[in-house]
Amino acid sequence: MQGPVISIIDDDASIRGAVERLLTSMGFAVRAYPSAIEFLGSPRLKDTLCIVADVEMPGMSGLELQDHLVANGFNIPVIFITAFPEERIRERAMKRGAVCFLSKPFDETQLLECVQRTLASDGAAGR
């Protein structure tokens, strides 16, 4: 796989696979990772146009990943998905530049709208 990709980061294999299949079926180039650490070690990091990440993951959370990326100069838009939709966490994520914050189970249309909005802005929404 060459060129820009959407990276999916979720420790839940069923969610990761479902999101990967959905985005692939819509014609996107997709890579999936079971952890933020694995993503950060990937050669595809610099090719990633957008990240779909779980908030709660072992090792490094989605919010910690977002902070790490910003601190290291990677302005990659992040769409968060979570089974624990706490308002304070949503506010924190959005203040730090998240594009969307979706609760599991989320509607496929919602996710696709977030991805389309992100890619239409070329990731330039202040990140």
N, C-alpha and C positions, 0 to 999 in steps of 0.2 A: 504494500500500500504506500503510495507516494502522495505528496501534497498535503494540504490542510485537512485536519481531522477534528471530530468532536470526541472528546475523551469522557468516558463514563467511569466514575469511581464510586463503587459501592461494595461493601463486604458481603452483602446478601446476593448470592449467585443468581437467585431467581429474578430479583429486581434488575440486576445488572444485565442478565440475558434478555429480559423482556424489553428494556430500554434500547439495548443494542439492536435487537431485531426490528423494533419499531423505526428507529432512525435509519438503519440500513435499508429497510423497505421503502423509505422516502427518498432514497438516493444519496444519503450522506455517507461519507467515509467515517468510520467509527472505530475506536479502539476502546477496550474495556479493561479495567484494572480492579483487583480486589482490595487495594489499599492505596492511600495517598502516597505512602513511601514508594510503592512499586511505580506509581505514576511519575513521581519526581525523579526516579532513576531511569526512566524510559527515554530512548532516543527521540520519541515523538513529542516530548514536552514543548519544544520550540515550534512544532508544526500545529499545535493545538489552537483552534479558533475559539472554542467554547468548551466548558467543562460542565458536566452534569454530575453533581456529587451529593452523596448522602451527608447529613450533618453529623450523625453519631457513627463513628467507626473506631475500632481498636487501633491503638498506636498513635495515629494523628487524625483528629477529627476534621470534618470538612471546613469548619471555621478556622482551625489552625492551618490547614492547607491554604485557605484564602489569604490569611495573614502572611504566611511564608512566601507565597507568590508575589504579593505586593511588595514585601520587604526586599525581594530579590529582583525587582524590576520587571516581573512578568505581569502584564496588564491583560490577563485572560478573563473574559467574562465568565461568571459562575452562576449556574442555575442549581439551587439547592432543592433536594427532596428529603423529606423526613417523616418518620412515623411519630415523632414527638413535636408537634407544632406549637412550641411555646412562643408567645408574643415577644418576650425579651430577646430570644435568640433570633427571631425573624428581624427584629429591629436592628440588632447588631450586624447581621449579615447584610441587610439592605444598606445600612449606613456605610459599610465598607465596600459597597459597590456591587453586591449581588444583583443579578438581573431579575430573578424570580425566586420565590420561596414556596414550594408546593408540598402539600401534605399527602402522605401515602394513605390509602391508594389515591393516586391522582388520575385525572382524565387525560387520555392520550392527546386530545385536542389542546389542552392547556400546555402540555409539555411542548408540543409542536409549535404552538404560538410563541412560547418563550424562545425556542431555538430560532425560529424565523426572525423574530424581533432582534435577537442578538446578532445574527448574521447580516441582517439588513443594515444594521448600524456599524458593521465592520468591527464590532467590539469597541467602538469609540465612545460609548456612553459614559465618559468621565473616568474610565479605568486606565 
